[in-house]
């Protein structure tokens, strides 16, 4: 007969693994169950991290956003001019939108004939429940 070898693994709960030809079936099932539990735990952690990442990506500035960006690409040669004109477009409930946010409407607003620079401002509340796009032009 072969002697029974006993190995103690101390993690959270002591487990005994017997390496013997006579008790192999029960030990194999316990080992498979422990591996499955660890795998399930890791899958849950990975899924949680993926969900948190997606939510943070999708929900950034979901309550309030006000951003202004330029239309130009040559920022070092920007001349603003003496007049400022604005035009805006508004949207409510993702269904209704009205207004003209074009550069021509903004230039006509201030009587600008020579455009020097243009900016666009985005103002959004509750992921677009209310939104406003304003075009600001500078010139003479």
C-alpha positions as CSV (number, residue, x, y, z in Angstrom):
1,X,0.0,0.0,0.0
2,X,1.0,3.5,-0.6
3,X,1.1,6.0,2.2
4,X,-1.4,9.0,2.0
5,X,0.4,12.3,1.5
6,X,-1.2,15.3,3.1
7,X,-0.6,18.9,2.0
8,X,-2.1,21.9,3.8
9,X,-2.6,25.1,1.8
10,X,-3.2,28.0,4.1
11,X,-5.2,30.8,2.4
12,X,-8.6,31.8,3.7
13,X,-9.7,28.3,4.7
14,X,-7.4,25.4,5.2
15,X,-7.9,22.8,2.5
16,X,-6.5,19.3,2.4
17,X,-5.4,17.7,-0.8
18,X,-4.8,14.0,-0.7
19,X,-2.6,12.4,-3.3
20,X,-3.5,8.8,-3.4
21,X,-4.8,6.3,-5.9
22,X,-7.6,5.3,-3.6
23,X,-9.2,8.8,-3.0
24,X,-8.6,10.5,-6.3
25,X,-12.2,11.1,-7.4
26,X,-13.2,13.3,-4.4
27,X,-10.1,15.4,-4.5
28,X,-10.3,16.0,-8.2
29,X,-13.9,17.3,-7.8
30,X,-12.8,19.6,-4.9
31,X,-10.0,21.0,-7.0
32,X,-12.2,21.6,-10.0
33,X,-14.7,23.3,-7.8
34,X,-12.1,25.6,-6.3
35,X,-10.7,26.5,-9.8
36,X,-14.3,27.2,-11.0
37,X,-14.9,29.5,-8.0
38,X,-11.7,31.4,-8.6
39,X,-12.5,31.8,-12.3
40,X,-16.1,33.0,-11.5
41,X,-14.7,35.5,-9.1
42,X,-12.2,36.8,-11.6
43,X,-14.9,37.1,-14.3
44,X,-17.1,39.1,-12.0
45,X,-14.2,41.5,-11.1
46,X,-13.3,41.9,-14.8
47,X,-17.0,42.5,-15.7
48,X,-17.3,45.1,-12.9
49,X,-14.2,47.0,-14.1
50,X,-15.4,46.9,-17.7
51,X,-18.9,48.3,-16.7
52,X,-17.3,51.0,-14.5
53,X,-15.1,52.0,-17.4
54,X,-18.0,52.2,-19.9
55,X,-20.2,54.1,-17.5
56,X,-17.5,56.7,-16.8
57,X,-16.9,57.1,-20.5
58,X,-20.5,57.5,-21.4
59,X,-21.5,59.6,-18.4
60,X,-18.7,62.2,-18.6
61,X,-20.3,65.7,-18.4
62,X,-23.8,64.2,-18.5
63,X,-25.3,66.7,-16.1
64,X,-23.8,70.0,-17.3
65,X,-21.3,70.9,-20.1
66,X,-20.2,74.3,-21.3
67,X,-17.3,74.2,-23.8
68,X,-15.9,76.8,-26.2
69,X,-13.6,75.9,-29.0
70,X,-12.1,77.9,-31.9
71,X,-12.8,77.3,-35.6
72,X,-9.3,78.3,-36.7
73,X,-6.3,76.1,-37.0
74,X,-3.6,78.8,-37.0
75,X,-3.8,80.0,-33.4
76,X,-0.6,82.1,-33.4
77,X,-1.9,84.5,-36.0
78,X,-5.4,85.2,-34.5
79,X,-6.7,88.8,-34.9
80,X,-10.0,89.4,-33.3
81,X,-11.2,92.6,-34.8
82,X,-13.5,95.3,-33.3
83,X,-16.9,93.8,-33.7
84,X,-18.4,90.6,-32.2
85,X,-21.4,88.8,-33.6
86,X,-23.3,85.8,-32.2
87,X,-25.8,83.3,-33.6
88,X,-27.3,80.3,-31.8
89,X,-29.2,77.1,-32.3
90,X,-31.3,75.6,-29.4
91,X,-32.6,72.1,-28.9
92,X,-35.1,70.7,-26.4
93,X,-36.0,67.1,-25.5
94,X,-33.8,65.8,-28.4
95,X,-36.9,66.4,-30.6
96,X,-37.2,70.1,-31.3
97,X,-34.4,72.4,-32.6
98,X,-34.6,76.0,-33.9
99,X,-32.3,78.8,-34.8
100,X,-29.4,79.5,-37.1
101,X,-25.9,78.9,-35.7
102,X,-24.1,79.7,-39.0
103,X,-21.2,82.2,-39.4
104,X,-23.2,84.3,-41.8
105,X,-26.0,84.8,-39.3
106,X,-23.4,85.8,-36.6
107,X,-21.7,88.2,-39.0
108,X,-25.0,89.8,-40.0
109,X,-25.8,90.2,-36.3
110,X,-22.9,92.6,-35.7
111,X,-22.6,94.0,-39.3
112,X,-19.2,92.3,-39.8
113,X,-18.0,92.3,-43.4
114,X,-14.5,90.9,-42.8
115,X,-14.2,87.8,-40.6
116,X,-11.1,87.5,-38.5
117,X,-11.8,84.7,-36.1
118,X,-14.7,82.3,-35.1
119,X,-15.5,80.3,-32.0
120,X,-18.2,77.7,-31.2
121,X,-19.7,77.3,-27.8
122,X,-21.6,74.2,-26.7
123,X,-23.9,74.3,-23.7
124,X,-25.7,71.0,-22.8
125,X,-27.8,70.1,-19.8
126,X,-28.8,66.5,-18.9
127,X,-27.1,64.7,-21.8
128,X,-28.9,66.9,-24.4
129,X,-32.3,67.4,-22.7
130,X,-31.6,71.1,-23.4
131,X,-28.8,72.2,-25.7
132,X,-27.5,75.4,-27.2
133,X,-24.8,75.9,-29.9
134,X,-23.5,79.4,-30.2
135,X,-21.3,80.6,-33.0
136,X,-19.2,83.7,-32.1
137,X,-17.4,85.6,-34.9
138,X,-15.0,88.5,-34.6
139,X,-14.1,90.9,-37.3
140,X,-14.5,94.4,-38.8
